[in-house]
Amino acid sequence: MWISAIQPSEGPRLALTECPVSYVTGESEALLEDFRAHLTIPSSNDLLAWPARRVDAFAWLWRELRKMENAQNA
């Protein structure tokens, strides 16, 4: 079992039964690049036209970005 060394401010530490490296794929990197590009040059906001994985990834990334911004402003 792998347990994160980072202690979040809320909730337990992340624990996985698989190597965390396997969770980061080429697709993960592509979604991060897509998100960064979307922040810089906003594209279509027609969520119904987006692939489901992109919608899920963007929703998660927006939540994490807001958490970081809120922590910096606190």
Secondary structure as GFF3:
##gff-version 3
##sequence-region A 1 74
A	DSSP	beta_strand	2	3	.	.	.	ID=ss1
A	DSSP	beta_strand	15	16	.	.	.	ID=ss2
A	DSSP	three_ten_helix	20	23	.	.	.	ID=ss3
A	DSSP	alpha_helix	26	40	.	.	.	ID=ss4
A	DSSP	three_ten_helix	47	49	.	.	.	ID=ss5
A	DSSP	alpha_helix	52	73	.	.	.	ID=ss6
###
